[in-house]
Amino acid sequence: MSSFIHDDFLLTTPAARRLYHEHAAGLPILDYHNHLNARELADDRQFENITQLWLATDPYKHRVMRLAGVPEQLITGDASDREKFAGWAATVPQTLGNPLFHWTALELQRYFGISETLSTATVGRIWDQCNERLRSPEFTARALLARAKVECLCTAEPLEADLAPYARLARSDCKTRMLPSLRDAEAPDTARLDEFQRLGCRLADHAVNSFDSAVLWACAREYAQRGWSLHLHIGAQRETSTRLRRLAGPAGGYATIGHACDIAGLCRFLDGLEQEGCLPRTVLYTLHPADYAAFATLTGSFAEDGVRGKIQFGPAWWYNDHALGIRQHLDALAHYGLLSTFIGMTTDSRCLLSMSRHEYFRRVFCAWLGEKVAAGELPADLGALVRAVCYENAREWLMQKRTEK
């Protein structure tokens, strides 16, 4: 095992170590928002090499490779997979302080048993070791999820998506339940929503910065009727480099943090729906840390009898998904809201190996709690809270009764 990825990685107090090892480590994973490829899982894809599995669809890695000056040919261009892996290997030692340094080490260790740090010195050995393992039946797409104890995935799909892979998965012996979730619907198309619902859809996601859209209002009303939850991703500035958009597509890793949220507009949106009696359970994600206190307090502004945490301050998202961002999110939610109702981590990822980010979150969360126990701010018996935040609350949300069409 590498010198810093050990059993007590990030766990700096006795309480943190106890909470993690006794309560968090063994929990299943429920990843309620991601961008994994359903067809790869339905086909139980055997990946050709580690680049295809680990690099090809990961804009997090693409972004830092560009920051390190790696030519685009080695990122999204026509270089060979071996050359692209070498470009990533040369970048990894430069990511110290970035969560990708920890994520990379966790992914290599947890999935491949590799404790060496990826670098130009180790790239050949690690390339060969990973690819040898990927030829094994224990490293197919479904097997990788089973290895990580992933119980359920909700994968974002556009309204017009081919949903046949989800039907195939439902009939298969796949140990992970994979449900479609709706992404950025441009109309509340009843027939298509019925198809999503029949395959288990329980949530819909919209990337927004304005809350005046008639489509958004109409969709939210429909989601409320069906018992779905509405996930609002707010504060991303996606229009940056035209050149990179043309080269890498709309999810190429070049977006940045935009303006803080229009809180008044968001409140008018939620209030209008509530007055109509059709406010769905809602998760608010922000890319701008300046929104943290406002979003945490907003969780207490709209409520429904008998519903725990109807409005959720979603997990530290995208550029905030690092130890500092997670801690800031936890501080805001605990001080301004109810941490005990929080539905926990989701990856928002396009890479199967990113499920190890749940371990990262659980370690940071237990470390944060452990420090408060050590300071005398919290009691030591926090196992129920750890289990609720890391798994049980999200499971309760997904298992909410839905209106059958």
C-alpha positions as CSV (number, residue, x, y, z in Angstrom):
1,M,0.0,0.0,0.0
2,S,1.3,3.5,-0.8
3,S,2.8,5.6,2.0
4,F,-0.2,7.8,2.3
5,I,-3.1,5.6,1.2
6,H,-3.3,3.4,4.3
7,D,-6.2,2.2,6.4
8,D,-6.4,5.4,8.3
9,F,-5.9,7.8,5.4
10,L,-7.4,11.2,6.3
11,L,-8.6,9.9,9.6
12,T,-6.7,12.0,12.1
13,T,-8.4,11.2,15.4
14,P,-9.5,8.0,17.2
15,A,-13.1,9.0,16.9
16,A,-12.7,9.5,13.1
17,R,-11.1,6.1,12.7
18,R,-13.8,4.4,14.8
19,L,-16.7,6.1,12.9
20,Y,-15.2,5.3,9.5
21,H,-14.2,1.7,10.1
22,E,-17.2,0.6,12.2
23,H,-19.9,2.5,10.4
24,A,-19.0,4.0,7.0
25,A,-16.5,1.7,5.3
26,G,-18.8,-1.3,4.8
27,L,-21.9,0.6,3.6
28,P,-23.1,0.0,0.0
29,I,-22.9,2.9,-2.5
30,L,-26.0,4.6,-3.8
31,D,-24.9,7.0,-6.5
32,Y,-28.0,9.1,-7.3
33,H,-26.5,11.4,-10.0
34,N,-23.9,10.4,-12.6
35,H,-23.2,10.3,-16.3
36,L,-22.1,6.6,-16.7
37,N,-22.8,4.8,-20.0
38,A,-25.8,2.5,-19.6
39,R,-25.0,0.6,-22.8
40,E,-21.5,-0.3,-21.5
41,L,-23.1,-1.8,-18.4
42,A,-25.8,-3.6,-20.4
43,D,-23.1,-5.1,-22.6
44,D,-20.9,-5.7,-19.5
45,R,-18.1,-4.1,-21.5
46,Q,-14.6,-5.6,-21.2
47,F,-12.4,-2.5,-21.6
48,E,-9.6,-2.6,-24.1
49,N,-7.1,-0.9,-21.9
50,I,-6.8,1.4,-18.9
51,T,-7.1,4.6,-21.0
52,Q,-10.5,3.5,-22.3
53,L,-11.7,2.8,-18.8
54,W,-10.1,5.6,-16.9
55,L,-9.2,8.6,-19.1
56,A,-11.3,8.7,-22.2
57,T,-14.5,10.1,-20.6
58,D,-13.1,12.0,-17.6
59,P,-13.1,15.8,-18.0
60,Y,-11.6,16.2,-14.6
61,K,-8.4,14.6,-15.8
62,H,-8.6,16.4,-19.2
63,R,-8.8,19.7,-17.4
64,V,-5.6,19.3,-15.3
65,M,-3.7,17.8,-18.2
66,R,-4.4,21.1,-20.1
67,L,-3.3,23.0,-17.1
68,A,0.0,21.1,-17.1
69,G,0.5,22.0,-20.8
70,V,-0.2,18.6,-22.2
71,P,-1.0,18.9,-25.9
72,E,-4.7,18.3,-26.8
73,Q,-3.6,15.5,-29.1
74,L,-2.7,13.5,-26.0
75,I,-6.0,14.4,-24.3
76,T,-8.9,14.2,-26.8
77,G,-6.9,14.0,-30.0
78,D,-5.7,11.1,-32.2
79,A,-2.8,10.0,-30.2
80,S,-2.7,6.3,-29.2
81,D,-4.2,5.2,-25.9
82,R,-0.7,4.3,-24.7
83,E,0.5,7.9,-25.5
84,K,-2.5,9.4,-23.8
85,F,-1.8,7.3,-20.7
86,A,1.8,8.6,-20.7
87,G,0.4,12.1,-20.9
88,W,-1.7,11.5,-17.8
89,A,1.1,9.8,-16.0
90,A,3.3,12.8,-16.5
91,T,0.6,15.0,-15.1
92,V,-0.2,13.1,-11.9
93,P,2.8,14.2,-9.9
94,Q,1.9,17.8,-10.7
95,T,-1.6,17.4,-9.1
96,L,-0.4,17.6,-5.5
97,G,-3.0,19.5,-3.5
98,N,-5.7,18.8,-6.1
99,P,-8.2,16.0,-5.2
100,L,-7.2,14.2,-8.4
101,F,-3.9,13.2,-6.7
102,H,-5.8,11.4,-3.9
103,W,-8.5,10.1,-6.3
104,T,-5.9,8.6,-8.6
105,A,-4.1,6.9,-5.8
106,L,-7.4,5.5,-4.4
107,E,-8.5,4.2,-7.8
108,L,-5.3,2.5,-8.5
109,Q,-5.1,0.9,-5.1
110,R,-8.8,-0.1,-4.6
111,Y,-9.3,-1.5,-8.1
112,F,-5.9,-2.7,-9.2
113,G,-4.0,-3.2,-6.0
114,I,-1.3,-0.8,-7.2
115,S,0.4,1.3,-4.5
116,E,3.0,3.1,-6.6
117,T,2.4,6.7,-7.6
118,L,1.7,7.0,-11.3
119,S,4.5,9.0,-13.0
120,T,6.8,8.9,-16.0
121,A,9.0,6.5,-14.0
122,T,6.2,4.0,-13.3
123,V,4.0,4.5,-16.3
124,G,5.2,1.3,-18.1
125,R,4.7,-1.0,-15.2
126,I,1.3,0.4,-14.3
127,W,0.1,0.3,-17.9
128,D,1.0,-3.3,-18.1
129,Q,-0.4,-4.3,-14.7
130,C,-3.8,-2.5,-15.2
131,N,-4.2,-3.9,-18.7
132,E,-3.4,-7.5,-17.6
133,R,-6.1,-7.2,-14.9
134,L,-8.6,-5.7,-17.4
135,R,-8.5,-8.9,-19.4
136,S,-9.9,-10.8,-16.4
137,P,-13.7,-11.5,-16.1
138,E,-13.5,-9.7,-12.7
139,F,-12.8,-6.4,-14.4
140,T,-15.8,-6.0,-16.7
141,A,-18.0,-3.0,-16.3
142,R,-20.5,-4.7,-14.0
143,A,-17.8,-6.5,-12.0
144,L,-16.1,-3.2,-11.3
145,L,-19.4,-1.8,-9.8
146,A,-19.9,-5.0,-7.7
147,R,-16.3,-4.7,-6.5
148,A,-17.2,-1.2,-5.2
149,K,-20.4,-2.5,-3.6
150,V,-22.6,-0.2,-5.7
151,E,-26.2,-1.0,-4.9
152,C,-27.9,1.5,-7.2
153,L,-27.0,4.1,-9.9
154,C,-29.1,6.9,-11.3
155,T,-27.7,7.8,-14.7
156,A,-28.6,11.1,-16.4
157,E,-30.2,10.8,-19.8
158,P,-31.7,13.3,-22.2
159,L,-35.4,13.0,-23.0
160,E,-34.7,11.4,-26.4
161,A,-32.3,8.8,-25.1
162,D,-32.5,5.2,-26.1
163,L,-33.6,3.5,-22.8
164,A,-33.3,-0.1,-24.1
165,P,-30.1,-0.7,-22.1
166,Y,-32.0,-0.1,-18.9
167,A,-34.6,-2.6,-19.8
168,R,-31.8,-5.1,-20.6
169,L,-30.2,-4.4,-17.3
170,A,-33.4,-4.9,-15.4
171,R,-33.7,-8.4,-17.0
172,S,-30.1,-9.3,-16.4
173,D,-28.3,-10.7,-13.4
174,C,-26.5,-7.4,-12.8
175,K,-26.0,-6.9,-9.0
176,T,-26.2,-3.1,-9.3
177,R,-29.6,-1.6,-10.0
178,M,-29.3,1.0,-12.7
179,L,-32.1,3.5,-13.2
180,P,-32.4,6.3,-15.7
181,S,-32.7,9.9,-14.5
182,L,-33.9,12.7,-16.8
183,R,-31.4,15.4,-17.8
184,D,-32.4,18.9,-19.0
185,A,-35.8,18.1,-20.4
186,E,-36.9,20.7,-23.0
187,A,-40.6,19.8,-22.6
188,P,-42.7,17.8,-20.2
189,D,-43.4,15.1,-22.8
190,T,-45.8,12.9,-21.0
191,A,-45.3,9.8,-23.1
192,R,-41.5,9.9,-22.8
193,L,-41.7,10.6,-19.1
194,D,-43.9,7.5,-18.8
195,E,-41.2,5.4,-20.4
196,F,-38.6,6.8,-18.0
197,Q,-40.9,6.1,-15.1
198,R,-41.6,2.5,-16.1
199,L,-37.9,1.9,-16.0
200,G,-37.6,3.3,-12.5
201,C,-36.8,6.9,-13.0
202,R,-37.2,8.8,-9.8
203,L,-35.4,12.1,-10.4
204,A,-34.9,14.8,-13.0
205,D,-31.9,17.1,-13.3
206,H,-31.8,20.6,-14.7
207,A,-28.7,22.9,-15.2
208,V,-30.1,26.4,-14.6
209,N,-29.1,29.9,-13.8
210,S,-32.5,31.5,-14.5
211,F,-35.7,30.3,-12.9
212,D,-38.1,32.1,-15.2
213,S,-38.3,29.4,-17.8
214,A,-41.8,28.2,-18.6
215,V,-40.4,24.8,-19.5
216,L,-38.7,24.4,-16.1
217,W,-42.0,25.4,-14.3
218,A,-44.0,22.9,-16.4
219,C,-41.5,20.1,-15.9
220,A,-41.4,20.7,-12.1
221,R,-45.2,20.4,-11.9
222,E,-45.0,17.1,-13.8
223,Y,-42.2,15.8,-11.5
224,A,-44.2,16.7,-8.4
225,Q,-47.2,14.8,-9.8
226,R,-45.1,11.7,-10.4
227,G,-43.3,11.9,-7.0
228,W,-39.9,12.5,-8.6
229,S,-37.3,14.8,-7.1
230,L,-36.0,17.8,-8.9
231,H,-32.2,18.4,-8.9
232,L,-31.1,21.9,-9.8
233,H,-27.4,22.4,-10.8
234,I,-26.8,26.1,-10.4
235,G,-23.8,28.5,-10.9
236,A,-21.8,26.9,-13.7
237,Q,-20.4,29.1,-16.5
238,R,-20.2,26.6,-19.3
239,E,-19.5,29.0,-22.1
240,T,-15.8,29.7,-21.9
241,S,-13.4,28.5,-24.7
242,T,-15.0,28.2,-28.1
243,R,-11.9,26.4,-29.3
244,L,-12.1,23.7,-26.6
245,R,-15.9,23.3,-27.0
246,R,-15.2,22.5,-30.7
247,L,-12.4,20.1,-29.8
248,A,-13.8,18.4,-26.8
249,G,-17.6,18.8,-26.9
250,P,-19.9,20.3,-24.3
251,A,-18.5,18.3,-21.3
252,G,-14.9,18.8,-22.0
253,G,-13.8,20.0,-18.6
254,Y,-13.3,23.7,-19.5
255,A,-16.3,25.2,-17.7
256,T,-15.7,27.5,-14.7
257,I,-17.6,28.9,-11.7
258,G,-20.2,31.5,-12.7
259,H,-22.1,34.1,-10.7
260,A,-23.6,33.4,-7.3
261,C,-27.2,32.3,-7.4
262,D,-30.2,34.6,-7.9
263,I,-31.6,33.7,-4.5
264,A,-34.7,35.9,-5.0
265,G,-35.5,34.2,-8.3
266,L,-35.0,30.7,-6.8
267,C,-37.3,31.6,-4.0
268,R,-40.0,32.8,-6.3
269,F,-39.7,29.6,-8.3
270,L,-40.0,27.3,-5.2
271,D,-42.7,29.5,-3.6
272,G,-44.8,29.6,-6.8
273,L,-44.7,25.8,-7.0
274,E,-45.5,25.5,-3.4
275,Q,-48.5,27.8,-3.7
276,E,-49.8,25.7,-6.5
277,G,-49.4,22.6,-4.4
278,C,-46.8,21.1,-6.7
279,L,-43.4,21.6,-5.2
280,P,-41.4,18.4,-5.7
281,R,-38.7,17.3,-3.3
282,T,-35.7,19.4,-4.5
283,V,-31.9,19.1,-4.3
284,L,-30.0,22.4,-4.8
285,Y,-26.4,22.1,-6.0
286,T,-24.2,25.2,-6.4
287,L,-20.9,25.6,-8.0
288,H,-20.3,28.9,-6.2
289,P,-19.1,28.6,-2.6
290,A,-20.6,32.0,-1.8
291,D,-24.1,30.3,-2.0
292,Y,-23.4,27.8,0.7
293,A,-25.0,29.7,3.7
294,A,-27.9,30.8,1.6
295,F,-28.6,27.3,0.3
296,A,-28.2,25.7,3.7
297,T,-30.8,28.2,5.2
298,L,-33.1,27.7,2.2
299,T,-33.5,24.1,3.2
300,G,-35.7,25.4,6.1
301,S,-37.8,27.8,4.0
302,F,-40.1,25.2,2.4
303,A,-41.4,22.2,4.2
304,E,-44.1,19.5,4.1
305,D,-45.7,17.7,7.0
306,G,-44.1,14.3,7.4
307,V,-41.3,14.9,4.9
308,R,-37.7,15.0,6.2
309,G,-35.5,17.4,4.3
310,K,-37.9,18.2,1.5
311,I,-35.4,20.8,0.2
312,Q,-31.8,19.5,0.2
313,F,-28.6,21.4,0.0
314,G,-26.9,18.9,-2.4
315,P,-23.3,17.7,-1.8
316,A,-20.2,19.7,-2.6
317,W,-20.3,19.7,-6.4
318,W,-17.8,19.6,-9.2
319,Y,-15.0,22.0,-8.4
320,N,-16.0,21.9,-4.7
321,D,-15.7,18.1,-4.5
322,H,-12.4,18.2,-2.5
323,A,-11.7,18.0,1.2
324,L,-11.9,21.7,1.8
325,G,-15.1,22.1,-0.2
326,I,-16.7,19.1,1.5
327,R,-15.8,20.5,4.9
328,Q,-17.2,24.0,4.0
329,H,-20.4,22.4,2.8
330,L,-20.7,20.3,6.0
331,D,-20.1,23.4,8.2
332,A,-22.8,25.4,6.4
333,L,-25.4,22.6,6.5
334,A,-24.7,21.7,10.1
335,H,-24.8,25.3,11.3
336,Y,-27.8,26.6,9.2
337,G,-29.8,23.4,8.5
338,L,-30.1,19.8,9.6
339,L,-27.1,17.7,8.8
340,S,-29.1,14.6,9.9
341,T,-31.4,14.8,6.8
342,F,-28.5,15.3,4.3
343,I,-28.6,12.7,1.4
344,G,-24.9,12.6,1.1
345,M,-22.4,12.1,-1.7
346,T,-22.9,11.5,-5.4
347,T,-20.1,11.4,-8.0
348,D,-21.6,13.3,-11.0
349,S,-19.0,11.3,-12.9
350,R,-18.5,9.6,-16.3
351,C,-16.0,7.1,-15.1
352,L,-16.7,3.8,-13.4
353,L,-13.7,4.0,-11.1
354,S,-15.0,7.3,-9.6
355,M,-17.1,5.3,-7.2
356,S,-14.1,5.4,-5.0
357,R,-15.0,9.1,-4.4
358,H,-17.6,7.8,-2.0
359,E,-14.8,6.4,0.2
360,Y,-13.1,9.8,-0.1
361,F,-16.2,11.6,1.0
362,R,-16.8,9.2,3.9
363,R,-13.3,9.6,5.1
364,V,-13.5,13.4,5.0
365,F,-16.9,13.3,6.7
366,C,-15.7,11.0,9.5
367,A,-12.5,13.1,10.0
368,W,-14.7,16.3,10.3
369,L,-16.9,14.6,12.8
370,G,-14.0,13.1,14.7
371,E,-12.3,16.5,15.2
372,K,-15.6,17.8,16.7
373,V,-15.7,14.8,19.1
374,A,-12.1,15.4,20.1
375,A,-12.9,19.1,20.7
376,G,-15.8,18.2,22.9
377,E,-18.4,19.7,20.5
378,L,-20.2,16.5,19.7
379,P,-20.9,13.2,21.5
380,A,-18.9,10.2,20.5
381,D,-21.9,8.0,19.6
382,L,-22.4,9.3,16.0
383,G,-22.7,5.9,14.2
384,A,-26.3,6.5,13.3
385,L,-25.5,9.9,11.8
386,V,-22.7,8.4,9.7
387,R,-24.9,5.6,8.3
388,A,-27.7,8.1,7.6
389,V,-25.6,10.6,5.7
390,C,-23.5,8.1,3.8
391,Y,-26.3,5.8,2.7
392,E,-29.6,5.5,4.5
393,N,-31.0,9.0,3.7
394,A,-30.4,8.7,0.0
395,R,-31.9,5.3,0.0
396,E,-35.0,6.6,1.7
397,W,-35.3,9.4,-0.9
398,L,-35.0,7.0,-3.8
399,M,-37.5,4.6,-2.3
400,Q,-40.2,7.2,-1.9
401,K,-43.5,6.0,-3.3
402,R,-44.0,7.2,-6.9
403,T,-47.2,7.9,-8.8
404,E,-47.7,5.1,-11.3
405,K,-48.8,6.2,-14.8
